Amino acid sequence: MISAGRLFLTAILLIAGCTSEAQQNADRERRIQEKLAAPNPIEASDSLWMEELTYIEVRDLIAGGYSTAIIPTGGIEENGPYLATGKHNVILRALCPAIARDLGNALCAPVVAFVPEGSIDPPSGAMHYPGTFTVRDETYHALLVDIAESLRVHGFKDIVLIGDSGGNQRGMAAVAGDLNKRWAGSGVTAHFVIEFYTPGWEETEKYTEDVLGVAETKSDGHHDDIWVTAMMMVTDPASVRYHERVEADLASINGIDIAPMEEAIELGKKMVAFRAEYTANAIREAINK
């Protein structure tokens, strides 16, 4: 039989333990709030990629009116003999900050590199080719939801989903619809901006032909074209194997030379600027509906 004294001692220890845990929680919360209120001790970066900013820099930008976050989705797939499999991700490295800069109040979330590219077993679509990565539709949806929720909880009000690949569009549309049902009345809205892809790609092609005077004259038969190649070169000429192609006398795509490198990059910059402005206008329209 347990004595009254032992019961009393046990009760005292339990109370002390609860008090200690409560104090630890209070101390932890105090430290968090102190860090959240801390001034930036150094000059802020001018990057528009959240992954390249400190938490202080993101905090200050949100407080200063950066209420829009862009979630760019890319992909890793077969793109012919010259282009890196991360083609869409490379293009988005140039495009997303250009769109955010045009908007003036937006930041870019990290590129979502893993998207549906086909079934795994048996392989279908791009999964026939080594170097391709795929995820199931439900995995893609869950990832987008968690990314968007992370942005919401930190204070963004307009969360924009754009995708550089055709297979990404349906999933983003479904996720945006689900999020807006979940967020109803919260003041936060998800926007799936299909215009980035359709007709964004087609309009960029027309601009390149009609305004810049650059038009393909043939098809080399690759999952590649001058628009893709030039925009990738803005980010990294190595991603299109520029120097190796020059060495092998293969520095062209669909009848258009990509040498000299500086001219191809300048062409890509003009494409990026056009598509970024086109997309930014579509985002503004979506937000202002």
Secondary structure as UniProt FT lines:
FT   HELIX           4..37
FT   HELIX           50..52
FT   HELIX           55..63
FT   TURN            64..65
FT   STRAND          68..73
FT   TURN            80..82
FT   TURN            85..86
FT   HELIX           87..103
FT   STRAND          106..108
FT   TURN            120..123
FT   HELIX           125..128
FT   TURN            130..131
FT   HELIX           137..153
FT   TURN            154..155
FT   STRAND          158..163
FT   HELIX           166..168
FT   HELIX           169..182
FT   TURN            183..187
FT   STRAND          189..192
FT   HELIX           194..196
FT   TURN            197..199
FT   HELIX           200..210
FT   HELIX           226..235
FT   HELIX           237..240
FT   HELIX           242..247
FT   TURN            248..249
FT   STRAND          252..253
FT   TURN            254..255
FT   STRAND          256..257
FT   HELIX           261..287
//
